[in-house]
Amino acid sequence: MLGNGLAQAIQFSSIILLSRLYQPNDFGVLAQVQSVAMLISIFCTLQLHLVIPLQKSYEDACNIISGVQYLCVLFSALFIAFGFFIGDIYLFSAILAMFLGFINTYNGFYIYSGEFKSLANFYIIRSILIVVTQVIFSLFSINYGLIFATLFAEFLSASYLLYKQFQINSPMTFSFNNVLLIVREWKSFSLYGTVQEIISVAAFYVPLFLFVNKFGEHIGGQYAMASRLIWAPIILISSSISQVLYHSYGKINPSSVRSLLASVPYNIFILILIFSITIWAIGSKVISLVLGNNWNITAEFIPILLIWGGVFILSIPFRVFIRTNLLQKYQLFVDFCMICSFLSVFYFSDFSPSAVVWALAMIALVQNLLLVLISAWQIRMTGVERSII
C-alpha cells in the first residue's frame, strides 16, 4: 500500500508541473485515450491474468502467462488494425491497452510469487518513468506529445517486466490450442469475469454521465469532483488489500465464514467512517477553503461517497473469494441488477442530487451484502460436500 500510494502521489503531484508544460486539451485527449484503453485491456487479457495467482505450481503459472501473452498480442493487433481506420484516439488507446495487458499479466506473477516488495518498487519506478518521460517530451513541439510520452513510458515499463520474466522463467512458447484450452478451462474469468468487469467499469462511470444528463453540467461537475477525490484513495487501498488476499486465497482458501470475516479490514472502515462524520460536520468549510466557494454541493456528496467507499472496502475479501472460487457468473448477475437500479434512480425518480447519491450508496450496500451471502453460501456448500466425502 505504501509503494502504491507513493506512486500515486508522484503522478498526482506532477500535475502542478505538467499543467504548465502542456495545454488543457492535451490532458483531455489523454483522458479519453486512457478511458478507452482501460476497456480494451479487459478484452486483451480476458481477465485471465487473474488466474495466474491461483496456480498451484510454477509450471502452471508460466503456462497461463504464455497463454495470456498470446491473447494480448492477438486482440491488441485486432484493435490496433481497427484504430487505423477509426481514428488516432482509438489507435493510441489500442496500443496503450496492449502495454497495460502485458503489465497486468507480469504483475500477476508477482502476486503469485508473493513478491509484493518488488511490485511496490515497480509501481514507484513506473510513476517516476511516466513523469520524467512526459517532461522530456514537452521539450519537443509535436502533436500528441503527452500521449506519445505516456505510451513510451508504458512500453519501457512493460519491457522491464518482460526482461524480469525472462530472468526467472524459461522462454515461453505460444500455442493457439493451449490458449483455447485455457479460455475454456477458466471460462469463469474469460467469459463471466470479462463481462462482469465491463459492467463494473460501466457502473463506475455511468453516474458521471447520468448526473450531467439529469441535473446539468454544474451538478455533474460537482459529483465528478467528489467522485475523483474519494474513489482515488479508495481504489488505492482496495487494490493493495485485494492483491495480498488474492495471493493468500490462491494458496489457502478460507474454509469457514469466520476465517473469511477475519480478513475484513474493519479498522480501515472505522477510520473512513470517522473521517466521513468529520467531513459531514465541517465539510462545507473545508471544501470551500480548498476548492473555493463554488463547490458546496461537492461537500454534500463527499460524506455519502465516503460511506459507499467504506462499504466497498469491507467487501474486498468477499470479492476476492468469489473470484478465487470461480463464482463470477453470480457476481455478474448482481452487478447487472445494480447498474439497472442505477438507471432506474436517474430516469424514474424525482430525487434531489444528494438523495440520488444516497440512493446509489444504498444500492451499492445491497450489492455488497449479496456478495457476502454468495460467499457464505459457497462455503456452506463446500462444507456439505466435504462432510459427504
C-alpha positions as CSV (number, residue, x, y, z in Angstrom):
1,M,0.0,0.0,0.0
2,L,2.9,2.3,0.8
3,G,4.5,1.7,-2.6
4,N,1.2,2.0,-4.5
5,G,0.4,5.2,-2.5
6,L,3.8,6.8,-3.2
7,A,3.4,6.0,-6.9
8,Q,0.0,7.7,-7.0
9,A,1.4,10.7,-5.1
10,I,4.2,11.1,-7.6
11,Q,1.8,11.3,-10.5
12,F,-0.7,13.5,-8.6
13,S,1.9,16.0,-7.6
14,S,3.4,16.1,-11.1
15,I,0.2,17.8,-12.3
16,I,1.5,21.0,-10.8
17,L,4.4,20.9,-13.2
18,L,2.8,19.2,-16.2
19,S,-0.1,21.7,-16.2
20,R,2.4,24.4,-17.1
21,L,4.1,22.3,-19.8
22,Y,1.0,21.1,-21.7
23,Q,-2.3,22.6,-22.7
24,P,-5.7,21.6,-21.1
25,N,-6.8,19.9,-24.4
26,D,-3.7,17.6,-24.1
27,F,-5.0,16.3,-20.8
28,G,-8.5,16.0,-22.2
29,V,-7.3,13.8,-25.1
30,L,-5.1,11.7,-22.8
31,A,-8.1,11.1,-20.5
32,Q,-10.1,9.8,-23.5
33,V,-7.2,7.5,-24.6
34,Q,-6.8,6.1,-21.0
35,S,-10.5,5.5,-20.6
36,V,-10.9,3.6,-23.9
37,A,-7.6,1.8,-23.2
38,M,-8.9,0.5,-19.9
39,L,-11.9,-1.0,-21.6
40,I,-9.9,-2.5,-24.4
41,S,-7.4,-4.0,-21.9
42,I,-10.2,-6.0,-20.4
43,F,-10.6,-7.8,-23.7
44,C,-6.8,-8.1,-24.3
45,T,-6.4,-10.5,-21.4
46,L,-10.0,-11.7,-21.0
47,Q,-9.3,-11.3,-17.2
48,L,-7.1,-14.4,-17.4
49,H,-4.2,-12.6,-15.8
50,L,-6.2,-13.0,-12.6
51,V,-5.8,-16.8,-13.0
52,I,-2.0,-16.7,-12.5
53,P,-2.0,-16.2,-8.7
54,L,-4.4,-19.2,-8.4
55,Q,-2.0,-21.7,-9.9
56,K,-0.6,-24.4,-7.6
57,S,2.7,-24.9,-9.4
58,Y,5.4,-22.7,-11.0
59,E,5.0,-24.5,-14.3
60,D,1.2,-24.0,-14.4
61,A,1.7,-20.2,-13.7
62,C,4.2,-20.0,-16.6
63,N,1.8,-21.8,-18.9
64,I,-1.0,-19.3,-18.1
65,I,1.4,-16.4,-18.7
66,S,2.2,-17.8,-22.1
67,G,-1.5,-18.1,-23.0
68,V,-2.3,-14.6,-21.8
69,Q,0.6,-13.1,-23.7
70,Y,-0.7,-14.8,-26.8
71,L,-4.2,-13.4,-26.3
72,C,-2.8,-9.9,-25.6
73,V,-0.9,-9.9,-28.8
74,L,-3.9,-11.2,-30.8
75,F,-6.5,-8.9,-29.5
76,S,-4.2,-5.9,-29.5
77,A,-3.4,-6.5,-33.1
78,L,-7.1,-6.5,-34.0
79,F,-7.9,-3.4,-32.1
80,I,-4.8,-1.6,-33.5
81,A,-5.9,-2.5,-37.0
82,F,-9.4,-1.1,-36.3
83,G,-7.7,2.0,-34.8
84,F,-6.0,2.8,-38.1
85,F,-9.5,3.2,-39.7
86,I,-11.4,4.7,-36.8
87,G,-9.0,7.4,-35.7
88,D,-5.9,8.4,-33.8
89,I,-7.6,8.3,-30.3
90,Y,-8.6,4.6,-30.8
91,L,-5.3,3.7,-32.3
92,F,-3.4,5.2,-29.3
93,S,-5.9,3.5,-27.0
94,A,-5.3,0.1,-28.5
95,I,-1.5,0.5,-28.2
96,L,-1.8,1.6,-24.6
97,A,-4.2,-1.3,-23.9
98,M,-1.6,-3.8,-25.2
99,F,1.1,-2.4,-22.8
100,L,-1.4,-2.5,-19.9
101,G,-2.3,-6.0,-20.7
102,F,1.3,-7.1,-20.6
103,I,1.9,-5.2,-17.3
104,N,-1.2,-6.8,-15.7
105,T,0.0,-10.2,-16.8
106,Y,3.5,-9.9,-15.4
107,N,2.2,-8.3,-12.2
108,G,0.0,-11.4,-11.8
109,F,3.2,-13.4,-11.5
110,Y,4.5,-11.1,-8.8
111,I,1.2,-11.7,-6.9
112,Y,1.5,-15.4,-7.4
113,S,5.1,-15.4,-6.0
114,G,4.1,-13.1,-3.1
115,E,6.8,-10.5,-4.3
116,F,4.9,-7.5,-3.0
117,K,8.0,-5.5,-2.3
118,S,9.1,-5.9,-6.0
119,L,5.6,-5.0,-7.1
120,A,5.7,-1.8,-4.9
121,N,9.1,-0.9,-6.3
122,F,7.8,-1.3,-9.8
123,Y,4.8,1.0,-9.1
124,I,7.2,3.7,-7.9
125,I,9.7,3.3,-10.8
126,R,6.8,3.3,-13.3
127,S,5.4,6.5,-11.9
128,I,8.7,8.2,-12.0
129,L,9.3,7.0,-15.5
130,I,6.0,8.3,-16.7
131,V,6.5,11.7,-15.2
132,V,10.1,12.1,-16.4
133,T,9.2,11.0,-20.0
134,Q,6.3,13.4,-20.1
135,V,8.5,16.3,-19.0
136,I,11.2,15.3,-21.6
137,F,8.6,15.1,-24.4
138,S,7.3,18.6,-23.5
139,L,10.6,20.0,-24.9
140,F,9.6,18.9,-28.4
141,S,6.8,20.7,-30.3
142,I,4.9,17.6,-31.5
143,N,1.2,16.8,-31.7
144,Y,0.0,14.3,-29.1
145,G,3.3,14.9,-27.1
146,L,1.7,13.9,-23.8
147,I,0.2,10.7,-25.3
148,F,3.4,9.7,-27.0
149,A,5.3,10.2,-23.7
150,T,2.8,8.1,-21.8
151,L,2.9,5.3,-24.5
152,F,6.7,5.3,-24.5
153,A,6.9,5.1,-20.7
154,E,4.4,2.3,-20.6
155,F,6.4,0.5,-23.3
156,L,9.5,0.8,-21.2
157,S,7.6,-0.4,-18.1
158,A,6.3,-3.5,-19.9
159,S,9.7,-4.2,-21.4
160,Y,11.3,-4.1,-17.9
161,L,8.8,-6.6,-16.6
162,L,9.3,-8.8,-19.7
163,Y,13.1,-8.7,-19.0
164,K,12.5,-9.7,-15.4
165,Q,10.2,-12.5,-16.5
166,F,12.9,-14.0,-18.8
167,Q,15.4,-13.8,-15.9
168,I,13.3,-16.1,-13.8
169,N,11.4,-18.1,-16.4
170,S,12.5,-20.0,-19.5
171,P,11.4,-18.6,-22.8
172,M,7.7,-19.2,-23.3
173,T,6.2,-20.9,-26.3
174,F,2.9,-19.8,-28.0
175,S,0.3,-22.3,-28.9
176,F,-3.2,-21.4,-30.1
177,N,-4.6,-24.7,-28.9
178,N,-3.1,-24.1,-25.5
179,V,-4.8,-20.7,-25.4
180,L,-8.2,-22.2,-26.3
181,L,-7.8,-24.8,-23.6
182,I,-7.0,-22.1,-21.0
183,V,-10.0,-20.0,-22.2
184,R,-12.4,-22.9,-21.9
185,E,-11.0,-24.2,-18.6
186,W,-11.2,-20.8,-16.9
187,K,-14.4,-19.5,-18.5
188,S,-15.4,-18.1,-15.1
189,F,-12.8,-15.5,-15.9
190,S,-12.6,-15.4,-19.7
191,L,-16.4,-15.2,-20.2
192,Y,-18.3,-14.3,-17.0
193,G,-15.3,-12.4,-15.5
194,T,-14.8,-10.3,-18.6
195,V,-18.4,-9.3,-18.9
196,Q,-18.6,-8.6,-15.2
197,E,-15.6,-6.4,-15.3
198,I,-17.0,-4.4,-18.2
199,I,-20.3,-3.9,-16.2
200,S,-18.3,-2.9,-13.1
201,V,-16.3,-0.3,-15.1
202,A,-19.5,0.9,-16.6
203,A,-21.2,1.1,-13.2
204,F,-18.4,3.3,-12.0
205,Y,-18.5,5.8,-14.9
206,V,-22.3,5.8,-15.7
207,P,-23.3,8.1,-12.8
208,L,-20.8,10.7,-14.1
209,F,-22.7,11.0,-17.3
210,L,-26.2,10.5,-15.8
211,F,-25.7,13.3,-13.3
212,V,-25.0,15.7,-16.2
213,N,-28.0,14.3,-18.2
214,K,-30.4,14.7,-15.2
215,F,-29.2,17.8,-13.4
216,G,-27.0,19.6,-15.9
217,E,-23.3,20.4,-16.2
218,H,-23.0,22.2,-12.9
219,I,-24.2,19.3,-10.7
220,G,-22.4,16.8,-12.9
221,G,-19.2,18.7,-12.3
222,Q,-19.8,18.7,-8.5
223,Y,-20.3,14.9,-8.5
224,A,-17.3,14.4,-10.7
225,M,-15.1,16.3,-8.3
226,A,-16.4,14.5,-5.3
227,S,-16.0,11.1,-7.0
228,R,-12.4,11.9,-8.0
229,L,-11.4,13.0,-4.5
230,I,-13.0,9.9,-2.8
231,W,-12.5,7.0,-5.2
232,A,-8.8,7.5,-6.0
233,P,-7.7,6.7,-2.4
234,I,-10.4,4.1,-2.0
235,I,-9.2,2.2,-5.1
236,L,-5.6,2.6,-3.9
237,I,-6.5,0.9,-0.6
238,S,-8.7,-1.8,-2.0
239,S,-6.3,-2.8,-4.8
240,S,-3.5,-3.2,-2.3
241,I,-5.6,-5.3,0.0
242,S,-7.0,-7.4,-2.8
243,Q,-3.6,-8.2,-4.3
244,V,-2.4,-9.6,-0.9
245,L,-5.6,-11.5,-0.3
246,Y,-5.6,-12.9,-3.8
247,H,-2.1,-14.3,-3.2
248,S,-3.3,-15.7,0.2
249,Y,-6.6,-17.2,-1.1
250,G,-4.8,-18.7,-4.1
251,K,-2.7,-20.8,-1.7
252,I,-5.1,-21.5,1.2
253,N,-8.8,-20.7,0.5
254,P,-10.9,-19.7,3.6
255,S,-12.8,-22.8,4.7
256,S,-15.3,-21.0,7.0
257,V,-17.3,-17.9,7.2
258,R,-15.4,-17.0,10.4
259,S,-12.0,-17.2,8.6
260,L,-13.3,-15.1,5.8
261,L,-14.6,-12.5,8.1
262,A,-11.2,-12.4,9.8
263,S,-9.8,-10.9,6.6
264,V,-12.2,-8.0,6.6
265,P,-10.3,-4.7,7.2
266,Y,-12.7,-3.3,9.9
267,N,-10.1,-0.9,11.2
268,I,-9.9,0.9,7.8
269,F,-13.7,1.1,7.7
270,I,-13.8,2.6,11.1
271,L,-11.3,5.3,10.1
272,I,-13.3,6.0,6.9
273,L,-16.5,6.3,9.0
274,I,-14.9,8.7,11.5
275,F,-13.5,10.8,8.6
276,S,-16.9,10.8,6.9
277,I,-18.6,12.1,10.1
278,T,-15.9,14.8,10.4
279,I,-16.4,15.9,6.8
280,W,-20.1,16.0,7.4
281,A,-19.7,18.3,10.4
282,I,-17.1,20.7,8.8
283,G,-17.1,19.6,5.2
284,S,-18.5,22.8,3.6
285,K,-15.9,25.0,5.3
286,V,-13.0,22.7,4.4
287,I,-14.2,22.2,0.8
288,S,-14.7,26.0,0.4
289,L,-11.3,26.7,1.7
290,V,-9.5,24.1,-0.5
291,L,-11.6,24.3,-3.7
292,G,-13.4,27.6,-3.5
293,N,-16.9,28.8,-2.6
294,N,-18.5,27.2,-5.8
295,W,-18.1,23.6,-4.5
296,N,-20.6,23.5,-1.7
297,I,-22.6,20.7,-3.3
298,T,-19.4,18.6,-3.5
299,A,-19.2,18.9,0.2
300,E,-22.6,17.3,0.5
301,F,-21.7,14.4,-1.8
302,I,-18.3,13.6,-0.2
303,P,-19.5,12.1,3.2
304,I,-22.0,9.9,1.3
305,L,-19.4,8.7,-1.1
306,L,-17.1,8.0,1.8
307,I,-19.6,5.7,3.3
308,W,-20.1,4.0,0.0
309,G,-16.3,3.6,-0.3
310,G,-16.1,2.2,3.2
311,V,-18.7,-0.4,2.4
312,F,-16.7,-1.3,-0.7
313,I,-13.5,-1.7,1.4
314,L,-15.4,-4.1,3.7
315,S,-16.5,-6.2,0.7
316,I,-12.9,-6.7,-0.7
317,P,-12.3,-10.2,0.9
318,F,-15.7,-11.4,-0.4
319,R,-15.0,-10.1,-3.9
320,V,-11.6,-11.9,-3.9
321,F,-13.2,-15.1,-2.5
322,I,-15.8,-15.0,-5.3
323,R,-13.0,-14.8,-7.9
324,T,-10.8,-17.5,-6.4
325,N,-13.8,-19.8,-6.2
326,L,-14.9,-19.1,-9.8
327,L,-18.3,-17.6,-8.9
328,Q,-18.1,-14.7,-11.3
329,K,-21.4,-15.6,-13.0
330,Y,-23.2,-14.8,-9.7
331,Q,-21.4,-11.5,-9.3
332,L,-22.2,-10.7,-12.9
333,F,-25.9,-11.1,-12.2
334,V,-25.6,-8.9,-9.0
335,D,-23.7,-6.2,-10.8
336,F,-26.1,-6.2,-13.8
337,C,-29.0,-5.7,-11.3
338,M,-27.0,-2.9,-9.7
339,I,-26.5,-0.9,-12.9
340,C,-30.2,-1.4,-13.8
341,S,-31.1,0.0,-10.4
342,F,-28.8,3.0,-11.0
343,L,-30.5,3.7,-14.3
344,S,-33.9,3.5,-12.6
345,V,-33.0,6.0,-10.0
346,F,-31.9,8.6,-12.6
347,Y,-34.8,8.0,-15.0
348,F,-37.8,7.1,-12.8
349,S,-37.3,9.3,-9.7
350,D,-37.6,13.0,-8.8
351,F,-34.9,12.8,-6.1
352,S,-32.6,15.8,-5.3
353,P,-28.9,15.4,-6.2
354,S,-28.0,14.4,-2.7
355,A,-30.9,12.0,-2.5
356,V,-29.7,10.4,-5.7
357,V,-26.2,9.9,-4.2
358,W,-27.8,8.3,-1.1
359,A,-29.9,6.0,-3.4
360,L,-26.8,4.9,-5.3
361,A,-24.9,4.3,-2.0
362,M,-27.9,2.2,-0.7
363,I,-28.0,0.2,-3.9
364,A,-24.2,-0.5,-3.6
365,L,-24.8,-1.6,0.1
366,V,-27.3,-4.2,-1.1
367,Q,-25.0,-5.3,-3.8
368,N,-22.1,-5.9,-1.4
369,L,-24.4,-7.7,1.1
370,L,-25.4,-10.0,-1.7
371,L,-21.7,-10.7,-2.4
372,V,-21.3,-11.6,1.2
373,L,-24.3,-14.0,1.0
374,I,-22.9,-15.6,-2.1
375,S,-19.5,-16.2,-0.4
376,A,-21.2,-17.7,2.7
377,W,-23.4,-19.9,0.5
378,Q,-20.3,-21.2,-1.3
379,I,-18.5,-22.0,2.0
380,R,-21.6,-23.8,3.3
381,M,-21.9,-25.9,0.1
382,T,-18.3,-26.7,0.1
383,G,-18.6,-27.8,3.8
384,V,-21.5,-30.1,2.9
385,E,-19.6,-31.7,0.1
386,R,-16.6,-32.3,2.4
387,S,-18.8,-33.9,5.1
388,I,-20.4,-36.2,2.5
389,I,-16.9,-37.2,1.2
